[in-house]
Structures are given as C-alpha cells and as structure tokens.
Amino acid sequence: MPHTPLTTLSEIVLPLLAWYHTSARDLPWRKTRDPYPIWVSEIMLQQTRVAAVLGYYQRFLAAFPSVEALANAPEEQLMKLWEGLGYYSRARNLQKAAKTVMQDFAGKFPDTYEELLTLPGIGDYTASAIASAAFGRREPAVDGNVLRVFSRLEDDHSDIGDPKTKKAVRARIEEIMPDSSEDIRVFNQAFMELGAVVCVPNGPPKCLLCPLAERCLGRKRGTAESLPVKAPKKARRVEEKTVFIFSREGKIALRKRPEDGLLAGLWEFPNVDGTLDEAAAGAQAALWDLTPVDWDRRLTAKHIFSHVEWRMTGYVLSVAGNGPEDFFWADGATLEERAVPSAFARFLTEAKTALNKENPEP
C-alpha cells in the first residue's frame, strides 16, 4: 500500500554509524576483513541466534582455518562439528562453495557481489554482506532485521515477505549508503545491529535507546509495534514417528538418512512413520530380523523444524540379531564421532545411558 517515505532518509547515516561505534556488540567476525571467516559467520547466523553460533564458530575455524582446509575436510568431521546447529544443508553448501573457490577461483575468495552469488548456498543477502564487510563494496545487505527497521522508519506497510518489497528497500538503502569503504563496512552492520538489539522483533521496539527515534515515522504515528507487515505463515505439518534404541553386545544401532531431503545424509536411530504400541513395535523389530530380549523403557519427544513438527514415541530395548544391511552398530566412542541431529537429542541421551549400563566404567 502507498506510504509516505522520509524525505531525508540520508539523515540516518551519521547517527547510525556513531551509535554503532559506541554500542555494537563485540563479535569475533566483526574484527576481521578476511572473507572466509565472515562467510562462515553469515552462513551460521542464518535462522540461528548469535549466542548459539559463537561456540560453533570458534570450533569450526579451529578445525578448518582456511577455505582450503574446509574444501578438503572429511564429511563426517564437518557434520559432527555442525551437530546441534541445525539446517545441515548449510554445512554441505559451505563445503561445496569452498571446493568451488579452490577450483574456479584458484583458492581466492571472489570479491564482487555477482561472483559471490555463483557460490553454493550464497544468496542476495549473504553476497551483499560478504562483499561489503570483507571488501567494502557498496552493496546493501538486507535481512529481516533491516526490513523491520526500514518498515518502522518509513511507516511502510508493504509485506516484507514479498520479493518486490525487499528489492525496493535495497534500492532505497543503496541511495543513502556512504561512499568510503570503511563506512560501508560499518553501515550494513549497524543497520542489522539496530534491528537485532533495539528495533527488535516479537515485542515493542526499544525506542528510548534508538539513535533514529526522532526520524522514525512509525514511532511518531504509533504504528511501530504493528510493523513490519508479514503474510501469515502456513501451519506446520505434524508427523508421528516411532524411534528405536536397539542395543546389542555393547553397541547401538544407527543408520544413515537418505542423501536428499530433511537432515540429508546424517545419522539417525532406526525409526518408522506412525505411533506404534509395544506389540506393533515388536513386530517392526522382527521385520528388521531382530528379536527383542529386554524392553527397557518407552519415551516420547517432540522436535520442531521450520515447516514440520515431529512427535516421536521411542522404545529402548536390547535385541539379538544383526538387523538389515543399512544398520550400523556403534560402540560408545563411535557414537560420539557420528553426527546425530538434535531432532534425536533425547534418544541420543538414552542411547548413551543404555551403553553405560552395558559397559559400566570400572
């Protein structure tokens, strides 16, 4: 819908930069101009809180300190380091992109928005963020934080989920971006930082702390709390599953998920669709050529992905038999090495408990 833009949007630049220099969070990826760690941080921060990323970021760079090291990393080690961070396709795309940098760019990270877009897993925002932060390119990095701040500043009621809105905001911000490469690096970070810590989502903005409060139409008109406008999300699909913790001779059964789709290529505990009672669970074990010896316990768990919710019933039991060919029987040390996604976190804890019962420490 039509809106009345600020006539002097460029007036936000100096107070925004000044605020950032005195108030920005001390984050490690802001202390470098090396595109590699900046890129790693941007991928990790997609749909993930800063507090959750910090430890992963440090461990990741310690293990893979360069784009070459990441390109040559064993997949199992890569996925284990990513374990618990979620959205595992990000890790795979990181490695694909690292290999592309080594093969197509002679190991040197591309320094333009257009070339960055050619790397797997890098879209408009990430290309802009890297181009500006690492190379001082005049590219607006427009993420959810920036869209929210801009909507409130201009009292703009356009749907921020509409690509046309993002394109329009990008164009407006590009008009006011500073010219010096150093100010460009700071400007994008400052806009995003303001949205992360002051002009916050899921609650009222902290207008008393905002360096742009006097220039904000949303604040003046009392609409800031209702902005930005977003189309309602579709309801999550609910899927019921039965998960098995099979223990046998001091080992636990794992299997690999398919190489495409949700949690592709990661390790999981054997499971089937639907909620099985104990009799049906025993029949399923028999289909896998396993004979239940001792039923330990039944448990339930839930995990929420962005578009689907898993409601899981689990059985912990000792069995006899080898099971199908795709079952891998892991001892305690091997279980620690395998990347099991956080969707199975409760079952992983139960598996470790079961192993400790069978193999008590002396």
N, C-alpha and C positions, 0 to 999 in steps of 0.2 A: 504494500500500500504506500501511497505517497508520504513523504516525511519532509520535515524542514531541517536540512543539514546545518551544521555550524558554518557560519560564513568565514570564520577564521580558524579552521581546523589546524593550520600550521602553528597556531599559538600553543598547542600542547607539547611541541617538541622539546623546548628548553626545560620547562618544569618537569617533564617526564624523565629526561636524561639526568637532571640534577637529583631528582628523587632516587633514581636507580643507584647513582654513585654513593649515596649515603644510606640506602635502606635495603639493597638487594641481599638475598641470602648468599652465603658463602658456599658455593657448589663447585666441585673439582673441575667439571668440564668447562667452567667459565674462566679458568686460569690458563687456558691453552688456545693456541690458534692452529694446532695440528688437526687436520680434518678427520683423521682416523678416530681418536677418542671422542671428538664432537659427534661424529656419525654414530658411534656405538651408543652414546648417551641419548641421542634423539630417538633411536630405534627402541631402546629400553623404556623410554619415557612414554611411548605410545600407549595410551589407556592404562597407565600404571603410575602410581603416586611416587613422588620424589623420594620419600622416606623408604619405600620398598626397593627402590633402584640402587641406592647408594652402595650397599654392601656388594650387590651383584656386579656393579660397575667396576669396583676396585678389584674384585676377584677375577673378573673377566680380563681386564687389562694386564693383570699379573700373569695370567696364563697365556694370553695372546697379546703381547705388547706391540705388535705391528700387523699391518694388513697381510703381510706375507705369512706370519705365524697363524693368523686366522684362516687363511686360504688352505694351509696345509694341516690344519687341526684334525685329529680323529673325530668322527661324528659323535661317537659315544661320549667322549670327553666334553665336546661342545654342548651336547644336550644335557649332560649331568650338571654342568655349570649353570645352565639356564633353568634347571629344575625348580619349580615353585614360582617362577616369574610369569608363567602363563603365555598364551598366544605364541606357541612354539614355532609357528611358521616364520616368526621374526628372526629366530636364530638361524634357521635354514637359509633365509634370504640374506642374512648377514654374510654367511659363508659363500653363497653364490655370488654376491656382489664383490666380496674380497677376491674370489677367483677371477672375476671379470676385470677387476682393477689390475691384477697381475698379468692377465693375458692380453687385454686390449689397451691398457694404458701404461704398460711397462712398469707396473708397481707404483705408479704415481697417481694419487687421488685426483680425479678431474676437478677443475676449479670453476666451472661455469654451471649455471642452473640447468642449461639444456643437456650438457653431458652427464650431470649427476642424475637426471631423470632417466637415463638409459640403464642405470644400475638396478638390479632386482630389489624390490622392497622399498624403493625410494619414490615417493610421490611429490606432489607440488609443494606441500609444506616442508617436508624434510629436505628437499633440494634447496629450497629458499633458505632454510635455517642454516644448512652447512655452507652454502655459498656466501651468506652474509657473515656468519660467525668466524669462519676459517679464512675467508678470502676478501672480506669487505665488499662483496658485490652488493649492488643496490637492488636487492630482491626482498620484498615484504614476505615475512613468514607468518601466515595467517592460520592459526589454530583455533580451537574452541575458546581459549582464553581471550584471544584478540577479538574474535567475533562478538563475544559477550561485552567486552569493554566498549567496542565501537558502537554496538547497538544502543547501549545506555548513553554514551556520549552524545549521540545524534538522535536519540529517541526514535530509533529506526525499528519498525515493527515487521520487517521482512523476515521470512522464515530462514533461519541460519542453516538449515539443512538443505536448502535449495542451492545448487551449484552457482546459479546466477547471482545470488546474494554474496557468496564468497568471492566471486570474480569482481563484483562491484566494489566490495570492501578492499580487496587487494589493490585495485586501481586507485581508490581514494588515498590509501596509505602510501602508495608509491609516489603520489604527488607531493607528499609532505616529508618524505624521508630526507634526512640530512645528506650532504654531499661527501663529507670526509669518510674514508673507510673506517676510521676508529669510531666515529659517531654512529655509523651504520651498524657496526657490530653490537654496539650498546643499545641502539634504538629498538631493534627487534626483541632483544632480551628484555628490555624494560617494559615493552607493551605486554609481553607474555607474563612477566613477573607481576605486573599490576593486576592482571586477571587472576593470577594464582593466589595472591595473598591479600589483596584489598578488594578488588571488584569481583568477589568470589561467587561461585555457583552454589546452588542449593541453600540459599539463605540470603538475608539482606546484605547489600554491599556495605563496606566499612567506609562510608563517605567522609567521615571526620578525619580519616588517615590519608585520603586521596589527594594527590597533588593537582588533579584535574577537576576537583569538585566544583570550582567556580565556573568552569567551562562546560559542565555536563548538563545537557538538556533533559535527560532522564531524571536527574536529581531535581532540577528546577520545576519540572512538570509533574513530579510524583509518580513517574512510571518506571523508575529504575528497577524496583523489585519484581515487576512483572516481565522484565526483559532478560534475556532475549526470547524471541518467539521461536518455538520448536514444534514441528508436527508431532503428534503423539506416537510413541513407539508401539510397535506390534507386540502383543503379549508373547511371552516366552513359551516355546513348546516344551511340554513336560514329557520326559521319557523315563520309564521304570526299568531298572536293571537288577539282576541278581549276580553278585560278585562272590567268587570262591577263593578262600585262602587255603589251598591244599598244601599240607606239609607231609614230607616223606623222607625218612632217613636223614633228618637234619637239613633238608632243603625245602624251598618254597617254589611252587610253580608260577612262572611268568610266561608271557607270550608277547610278541610284538604286534602293535596295531598296524593296519594297512598303511601303505606309503602315501596315501592321499586321504583327504578328509580331516575331520576333527582329531587333534592330537596325533597326527600322522607320524608313523614310524617310532613312536615311543613305546616303552614297556608298560604292560598292564597286568593285572591279575585276571585269570580267566573269568569271563562273565557272559551272560546271555540276556536278551531282552525279556522284560516282564518280571513280575514278582512271584517267585516260586516258594511254596511251602516246603517243609523238610522232605516230605515224600517225593515231590517233584524234583527237589534239589538232588536227592539221592539217585533218581532216575537219570538226571543230567550227568552226574558223575559216571554212571555206568555207560552212558553214551560215549564218554571220553575214555572208556576202558579203565576206569579207576574204581576201586572198591573201598567205600568208607569203612574205617576201622574204629574211629572215635570222633564223635561230634563234640566239639569244644563249646562253641557258642554261636549265637545269632546276633547280628547287629544291624543298625540302619545308619545311613549317611545321606547327605544331600550336597550337591555341588551345582553352582550356578555359573553358566557361561553367558556370553552376551546375548545369545538368541535361543538357548535351550537350557533346561534345568534337568539334571539327573537326580532321580530319587532312587536310592540304592538299598537293597537288602543284601546282607552279607552272611556267609557261613564260614566258620573257621573249623576245619576238620583234618584229621590225619587220614591218609589213604595208603592203599597198596596198589601197585601197578605203575606203568610208565607214562600213561596218557598219550595223546596224539603227538605227531611229529613236531608240531609247532609249539609244544610246551618246552620251556627251558627251566631246568631245576637249578635254582640259585642257592648257594650257601650264604651265610651272613655277609662275608666280605664281598661277594659278587653282587649281592642285593644292594649294598652301599654304592657300588660302582654304576649301577644301571639307573637311567633317567626315568623315574616313575612320576607322572604328572600329579600335581596337587589335588586333582579330582579324586585320586585314590589315597589321599593322605591318611585317612583314618584306617584304611585297610593295610597300608604300609606299616603303621604302628603295630597293628595286630599281628602282621607277619613277623616283625622283629621280636615281638613278645613270644610268639609260638616257637621261633628258633631258639630263643633264650631258654625256654622250658626244656627243649630237647637237647640243648648244648649248654648247660649251666657252666658259668665260669668256676674254675677250681678255687 
